[in-house]
Amino acid sequence: MNNGLTVDPTYGNVEYFFNQVLHFFDNFKVYSIDTHLASKIQFIFGFAGAFFLAVIIYALVRMLEIWKNEHRHIEHAVAMAATEEKHQSQNPKWQNVLNHINSDNPSDWRMAILEADTILDEVVDGRGYTGDTLGERMQNIPSGDIANFQRLWEAHKVRNRIAHEGTDFKLSQNEAMQTIRVYEDAFRELGAI
């Protein structure tokens, strides 16, 4: 049944289309290429191809290394976050210190340092260091038992100034946070958090 439409047999014929393309490019053939020149061109393209292949392989290897490093970094960050969460849930006193130090209230910063020093007193006493006060027990800690001992001693002095001078002792949030970091480093070293 013919609806009056005629279909050109070349329309939609892939073979016809490719023959037309080949016929078009036949008009541009260069018949006088020197074989020596052709071998030079072939060498140049071969060398360029090998060079770019090497660049692609190098880029892929580097991307794989970067991906592995990022993957390791992410795994480490996740593990550290899980450890931090575990330690915080295991030591509610330390979580209380962190809540105080992250406050906007200067009185809370002071409280954070006082509470951190109390935790230090419990840890040092629990490890069997002798003395009636934390200061005396700290003086009896052998050198090398705590890596950042001098910084920890300075943090304890900040606690003493807060306890003895009260609000007359001016404490910035930055100084309070640095002091808490010293306690935190010591607690991690001593296994308290």
Order of alpha helices (4+ residues) and beta strands (2+ residues): alpha-alpha-alpha-alpha-alpha-alpha-alpha
